[in-house]
Amino acid sequence: MRRVSNASKAADRVFQVATGICASSPVLFLLAIAIIVVVQSIPTIHFMGWQFLTTIKWDMGNLYGAMTHKHGVSVPAGASYGALVFIVGTVASSLLALIIAIPVSILTAMILAYRVRGPIGFVLSVLVELLAGIPSVVIGLWGILVLAPWVTHQFGPFLKGILGFIPFFGGDIGSGYGLLSSGIVLAIMIVPIITATTRDLFRQVPLLAREGGLGLGMTTWETVRYICLPYIKDGLVGAIALGWGRAMGETMAVLMVSGNAINILPHNLYSPISTMAAFIANQLDSAQTDASGMAVHALSEMALVLLAITVLTNLLARFLVNRKTGRRSVKVGANG
């Protein structure tokens, strides 16, 4: 009995250590990534300061000429690293994707949870989840072959004809490679994430609550609006934040349809853009030809900014969820 007890204690200690390592690994990985990009960003931070976030000019300078010295670092003559264009492109395209994806995802999740049953519902749920597994380069290729021409010849003129009196929807439509195409592609990529999460949330709504709403004479939409959505709103915020983080970090699909704009801010819905993730992937090879290494350091700082925006987005979503949960607890306590 003593041997069995000692073996059980040893196994329990091994289990505790293993679970502790596994539980802490995401935090450790995040800290390791953050430390690396911060260290790699220090030279650019010294060179550009806050202008890195507020200027639009990105120029690696004369890579074959003499170096200049500024704030203790050596850079090619004429070099300037401004990330504002890419920050605006990232935020604008991801917000446009959310505007498109949120209503589509909620309605699709509602249908899968409440209206479609049996084998058909199972097949549709599987297809929605499989959509999330399509490689981004395939969706980007579809964007080049189908989406961009459609935006140029059909959808863009349609929007301009209806909403052209609004400056953001007017102006030159261009080649179809730009903000609108990027937003649509990103929406397609985040719809499965938000839909699958929201579907599971809808299924957690108590059956008696839904049947009670229908028994009071509510329509299906009224039941969803006044009973189901308030019940799942905390989880829905988390699902949207998850989709937003995916949209901001997407690379290849956006790179293929964004137009790869540099040194110019978007002036309408059809303007070419470039996101931070896409620009890093597109420029990394060229940056490595910089003997001073400043171009790579600048891309590292851009990666740091993207990481910070993503983390802040998730923290904001968590704050909103916790605040709503806290208010609900206070109300319950007051009623008690």
Backbone torsions as a table, in degrees:
resi	resn	phi	psi	omega
1	MET	NA	-37.2	-179.0
2	ARG	-65.4	-40.0	179.1
3	ARG	-64.4	-42.4	178.3
4	VAL	-62.9	-41.0	-179.5
5	SER	-65.5	-43.8	178.6
6	ASN	-64.3	-40.9	178.3
7	ALA	-63.8	-38.7	179.1
8	SER	-65.6	-40.6	178.8
9	LYS	-65.7	-41.0	178.6
10	ALA	-63.9	-42.9	178.2
11	ALA	-63.3	-36.7	178.9
12	ASP	-66.9	-39.2	178.0
13	ARG	-66.6	-41.3	176.9
14	VAL	-61.6	-40.9	179.1
15	PHE	-63.6	-41.9	179.8
16	GLN	-65.0	-42.2	179.1
17	VAL	-64.8	-44.1	-178.4
18	ALA	-63.7	-45.3	179.3
19	THR	-67.0	-34.6	177.2
20	GLY	-64.6	-41.8	178.4
21	ILE	-64.7	-45.1	-179.9
22	CYS	-64.3	-40.2	-178.6
23	ALA	-68.2	-33.9	-177.6
24	SER	-88.3	-11.9	-175.4
25	SER	-61.6	-40.6	177.5
26	PRO	-59.8	-41.0	178.8
27	VAL	-65.6	-41.5	-179.8
28	LEU	-65.2	-41.2	178.3
29	PHE	-63.1	-43.5	179.4
30	LEU	-62.7	-43.2	178.5
31	LEU	-64.3	-40.8	179.9
32	ALA	-63.2	-44.4	178.7
33	ILE	-63.4	-44.2	-179.0
34	ALA	-62.7	-42.4	-179.6
35	ILE	-63.8	-41.6	-178.7
36	ILE	-63.4	-48.1	-177.4
37	VAL	-69.7	-31.8	177.4
38	VAL	-66.2	-46.4	-180.0
39	VAL	-62.1	-43.5	-179.5
40	GLN	-69.2	-21.2	-178.1
41	SER	-86.6	-14.4	-172.7
42	ILE	-56.3	-45.1	-179.7
43	PRO	-61.0	-40.0	179.5
44	THR	-70.0	-35.1	176.8
45	ILE	-61.3	-42.4	177.3
46	HIS	-65.0	-39.1	-174.2
47	PHE	-76.0	-45.5	-173.4
48	MET	-100.3	-31.1	-175.6
49	GLY	64.0	-143.6	180.0
50	TRP	-70.8	-15.7	178.6
51	GLN	-63.3	-19.9	176.0
52	PHE	-58.9	-33.5	-177.6
53	LEU	-92.8	-13.6	-171.2
54	THR	-115.7	-7.3	-179.6
55	THR	-109.4	158.2	-176.0
56	ILE	-107.4	-7.0	-175.9
57	LYS	-83.6	123.3	173.9
58	TRP	-120.3	113.6	-177.5
59	ASP	-146.8	120.6	180.0
60	MET	-75.4	-5.4	176.2
61	GLY	79.2	-169.1	-179.5
62	ASN	-83.1	100.8	-175.1
63	LEU	-73.3	-12.1	-176.4
64	TYR	-113.8	9.0	179.9
65	GLY	-106.9	-165.9	-179.4
66	ALA	-74.0	152.3	178.1
67	MET	-85.6	149.6	172.3
68	THR	-111.8	156.0	-177.3
69	HIS	-118.1	131.3	-179.4
70	LYS	-150.8	128.5	179.1
71	HIS	53.8	36.0	174.5
72	GLY	82.1	8.5	178.5
73	VAL	-126.3	154.5	179.5
74	SER	-103.9	130.6	-179.0
75	VAL	-137.0	156.6	174.7
76	PRO	-63.3	148.6	179.7
77	ALA	-60.6	134.0	178.8
78	GLY	82.7	4.7	-177.8
79	ALA	-71.9	140.1	175.9
80	SER	-151.7	135.9	-176.2
81	TYR	-126.9	100.0	177.7
82	GLY	-117.2	126.2	-173.1
83	ALA	-103.7	4.7	-174.5
84	LEU	-60.7	-39.8	-179.9
85	VAL	-58.2	-41.5	-175.2
86	PHE	-78.4	-31.9	174.9
87	ILE	-66.1	-46.3	178.4
88	VAL	-62.1	-43.4	179.1
89	GLY	-62.0	-40.5	179.3
90	THR	-64.9	-49.2	-177.2
91	VAL	-67.7	-43.8	-177.7
92	ALA	-64.5	-45.9	-178.3
93	SER	-67.7	-38.2	179.9
94	SER	-71.1	-37.4	176.4
95	LEU	-66.6	-40.9	176.3
96	LEU	-61.8	-39.6	177.3
97	ALA	-62.7	-39.8	178.2
98	LEU	-65.8	-41.1	179.4
99	ILE	-59.1	-37.8	178.9
100	ILE	-78.1	-42.0	-168.5
101	ALA	-79.8	-33.1	-173.5
102	ILE	-62.0	-54.2	179.5
103	PRO	-63.4	-38.8	178.1
104	VAL	-61.9	-43.9	-177.7
105	SER	-66.6	-43.9	-178.3
106	ILE	-64.9	-44.7	-179.7
107	LEU	-66.5	-41.0	177.9
108	THR	-64.1	-43.3	179.1
109	ALA	-63.8	-38.7	178.7
110	MET	-62.7	-42.9	179.6
111	ILE	-65.0	-44.4	-178.8
112	LEU	-66.3	-32.6	-175.9
113	ALA	-82.9	-34.8	-169.2
114	TYR	-120.8	-25.7	-170.1
115	ARG	-106.5	-29.2	-176.8
116	VAL	-108.4	125.8	-177.0
117	ARG	-123.1	170.5	172.0
118	GLY	68.6	-153.2	-176.1
119	PRO	-60.2	-35.8	-179.2
120	ILE	-64.1	-44.5	177.7
121	GLY	-62.0	-40.0	178.6
122	PHE	-63.6	-45.1	-178.9
123	VAL	-64.0	-43.6	179.6
124	LEU	-64.3	-39.3	178.0
125	SER	-63.8	-41.2	178.4
126	VAL	-64.3	-41.3	-179.8
127	LEU	-64.6	-38.7	177.9
128	VAL	-63.5	-42.7	-179.8
129	GLU	-70.5	-33.9	177.3
130	LEU	-66.6	-28.4	178.2
131	LEU	-59.7	-32.6	178.9
132	ALA	-70.4	-19.1	-178.4
133	GLY	-92.6	-1.6	178.0
134	ILE	-68.6	129.2	179.4
135	PRO	-57.7	140.9	-176.5
136	SER	-63.1	-30.2	-179.8
137	VAL	-67.0	-30.1	176.8
138	VAL	-68.6	-43.7	177.5
139	ILE	-65.3	-37.0	176.3
140	GLY	-63.7	-40.2	177.3
141	LEU	-64.1	-40.4	174.3
142	TRP	-60.9	-38.0	178.2
143	GLY	-63.2	-38.2	178.9
144	ILE	-69.2	-45.7	-172.6
145	LEU	-79.9	-32.4	-172.1
146	VAL	-118.5	-53.3	-170.4
147	LEU	-66.6	-50.7	-177.2
148	ALA	-59.3	-46.9	176.0
149	PRO	-62.1	-36.7	179.1
150	TRP	-66.0	-41.2	177.2
151	VAL	-63.3	-40.2	-178.1
152	THR	-67.5	-44.0	-169.1
153	HIS	-100.5	-27.0	-176.7
154	GLN	-118.4	-64.4	-169.6
155	PHE	-69.9	-41.7	179.3
156	GLY	-60.4	-52.3	176.1
157	PRO	-59.7	-34.0	177.8
158	PHE	-63.4	-49.7	178.0
159	LEU	-62.6	-40.8	-179.0
160	LYS	-65.3	-36.8	179.0
161	GLY	-68.4	-31.4	-178.1
162	ILE	-89.6	-44.7	-173.4
163	LEU	-115.1	18.3	-176.9
164	GLY	-63.8	-19.8	178.0
165	PHE	-69.1	-16.9	173.5
166	ILE	-87.8	124.6	-174.1
167	PRO	-53.7	-36.3	-176.7
168	PHE	-66.5	-26.5	-179.3
169	PHE	-98.1	-5.0	179.1
170	GLY	-97.3	-171.3	178.3
171	GLY	89.7	-171.4	-175.6
172	ASP	-72.4	131.9	179.6
173	ILE	-79.3	-33.4	176.4
174	GLY	76.2	-150.3	-173.2
175	SER	-88.5	-4.3	-176.9
176	GLY	93.9	-11.3	176.7
177	TYR	-92.1	110.8	-177.9
178	GLY	175.0	-154.2	-173.2
179	LEU	-61.8	-45.8	-176.9
180	LEU	-63.0	-48.1	179.2
181	SER	-62.5	-40.4	178.7
182	SER	-63.2	-42.6	179.2
183	GLY	-63.7	-40.0	179.4
184	ILE	-66.6	-44.1	179.0
185	VAL	-61.6	-44.5	179.2
186	LEU	-65.4	-37.5	177.6
187	ALA	-60.8	-43.0	178.0
188	ILE	-60.4	-35.5	-176.4
189	MET	-78.6	-26.5	-178.6
190	ILE	-99.9	-13.2	177.9
191	VAL	-56.7	-46.4	-180.0
192	PRO	-60.7	-36.4	-179.0
193	ILE	-66.0	-50.3	-179.0
194	ILE	-68.0	-38.4	-177.9
195	THR	-64.7	-49.0	-177.9
196	ALA	-61.3	-42.5	179.1
197	THR	-67.0	-43.8	-178.5
198	THR	-67.7	-36.4	176.9
199	ARG	-59.1	-46.3	178.7
200	ASP	-64.3	-35.1	177.1
201	LEU	-66.7	-42.6	178.1
202	PHE	-59.3	-38.1	-179.0
203	ARG	-70.2	-15.1	178.0
204	GLN	-86.0	-9.0	177.6
205	VAL	-67.0	129.4	-177.7
206	PRO	-56.6	137.0	-179.0
207	LEU	-62.8	-37.7	-179.3
208	LEU	-63.2	-35.0	178.8
209	ALA	-66.1	-43.0	179.4
210	ARG	-68.3	-43.3	178.8
211	GLU	-66.2	-32.0	176.3
212	GLY	-65.1	-39.8	176.9
213	GLY	-64.2	-43.4	177.9
214	LEU	-65.9	-35.3	178.6
215	GLY	-66.8	-26.6	177.2
216	LEU	-81.0	-0.4	178.3
217	GLY	98.5	8.9	178.0
218	MET	-72.1	147.4	170.7
219	THR	-76.9	171.4	178.8
220	THR	-60.1	-42.9	179.6
221	TRP	-65.6	-39.8	178.3
222	GLU	-65.5	-37.4	176.8
223	THR	-62.8	-43.7	178.7
224	VAL	-65.6	-42.7	-174.8
225	ARG	-69.7	-44.3	-171.5
226	TYR	-97.5	-14.6	-178.3
227	ILE	-118.4	-53.5	-172.5
228	CYS	-73.1	-50.4	-177.1
229	LEU	-61.9	-44.0	175.3
230	PRO	-61.5	-31.2	-178.9
231	TYR	-69.5	-35.4	-174.3
232	ILE	-104.6	8.6	-170.4
233	LYS	-61.2	-33.4	178.8
234	ASP	-65.1	-47.7	178.3
235	GLY	-66.7	-31.8	179.5
236	LEU	-65.0	-37.5	176.5
237	VAL	-60.7	-42.8	178.1
238	GLY	-64.4	-39.7	178.7
239	ALA	-64.1	-41.3	178.6
240	ILE	-65.8	-41.2	177.9
241	ALA	-62.7	-37.9	177.8
242	LEU	-63.8	-43.8	177.5
243	GLY	-65.7	-37.8	179.6
244	TRP	-64.4	-42.3	177.4
245	GLY	-62.0	-38.5	177.3
246	ARG	-65.9	-39.6	-178.6
247	ALA	-65.2	-41.4	-178.7
248	MET	-70.0	-27.2	-176.9
249	GLY	-96.4	-2.6	-178.4
250	GLU	-67.3	142.8	-171.9
251	THR	-118.2	-70.8	-166.1
252	MET	-65.2	-45.9	-177.0
253	ALA	-61.2	-42.9	179.5
254	VAL	-68.6	-39.2	179.0
255	LEU	-57.6	-33.6	-175.0
256	MET	-81.8	-20.7	-175.3
257	VAL	-124.4	-0.1	-172.9
258	SER	-82.3	-21.8	-176.1
259	GLY	93.7	-10.7	174.8
260	ASN	52.3	53.3	179.9
261	ALA	-74.1	140.5	175.9
262	ILE	-133.5	137.8	174.8
263	ASN	64.9	25.2	175.6
264	ILE	-150.6	131.5	178.8
265	LEU	-83.7	148.5	177.9
266	PRO	-66.2	137.3	-179.2
267	HIS	-112.0	-11.9	172.9
268	ASN	-152.4	-175.5	-174.6
269	LEU	-67.6	-19.7	-174.2
270	TYR	-104.3	2.4	-175.6
271	SER	-67.5	144.7	172.1
272	PRO	-63.3	144.8	178.8
273	ILE	-136.0	177.2	169.0
274	SER	-150.0	135.0	179.3
275	THR	-95.7	165.6	-178.0
276	MET	-63.6	-46.9	-178.5
277	ALA	-63.7	-44.3	-179.7
278	ALA	-65.4	-39.4	-178.9
279	PHE	-67.6	-38.8	178.2
280	ILE	-61.1	-46.1	179.6
281	ALA	-64.8	-36.2	-176.1
282	ASN	-75.1	-32.8	-171.4
283	GLN	-103.2	-3.2	-173.3
284	LEU	-63.3	-41.4	179.3
285	ASP	-62.3	-44.7	179.0
286	SER	-65.4	-37.7	-178.8
287	ALA	-63.9	-31.0	-178.2
288	GLN	-72.9	-10.7	174.7
289	THR	-82.2	-7.4	178.4
290	ASP	-77.9	112.0	-176.9
291	ALA	-63.9	-27.8	180.0
292	SER	-75.6	-19.2	-178.6
293	GLY	79.6	0.4	-176.0
294	MET	-68.4	-32.2	179.8
295	ALA	-64.7	-40.6	177.3
296	VAL	-66.6	-40.2	176.9
297	HIS	-62.6	-37.7	178.5
298	ALA	-65.6	-41.1	176.4
299	LEU	-65.2	-33.7	176.7
300	SER	-65.1	-40.4	177.2
301	GLU	-66.5	-35.8	176.0
302	MET	-63.6	-39.7	175.7
303	ALA	-63.5	-36.6	177.3
304	LEU	-64.5	-42.3	178.2
305	VAL	-63.2	-43.6	178.5
306	LEU	-62.5	-42.6	177.4
307	LEU	-61.9	-41.9	-179.8
308	ALA	-65.2	-42.6	179.2
309	ILE	-63.5	-42.2	-179.7
310	THR	-64.4	-44.7	179.6
311	VAL	-64.4	-43.4	179.4
312	LEU	-63.6	-36.4	177.5
313	THR	-61.6	-46.4	179.7
314	ASN	-68.1	-36.9	176.9
315	LEU	-66.0	-38.3	177.5
316	LEU	-63.9	-42.5	177.9
317	ALA	-62.2	-42.9	178.4
318	ARG	-64.3	-38.2	177.9
319	PHE	-63.2	-43.6	179.5
320	LEU	-63.9	-41.0	179.1
321	VAL	-64.3	-45.6	-178.9
322	ASN	-66.0	-36.5	-180.0
323	ARG	-66.7	-41.9	178.8
324	LYS	-65.9	-39.5	178.2
325	THR	-64.5	-40.2	178.4
326	GLY	-64.4	-41.6	177.9
327	ARG	-63.0	-39.3	-179.8
328	ARG	-64.9	-39.5	179.2
329	SER	-65.6	-39.4	178.9
330	VAL	-63.9	-41.9	178.8
331	LYS	-63.9	-42.4	179.6
332	VAL	-63.1	-42.1	178.2
333	GLY	-64.3	-38.6	179.3
334	ALA	-67.2	-39.9	179.2
335	ASN	-68.1	-32.0	179.3
336	GLY	-69.3	NA	NA
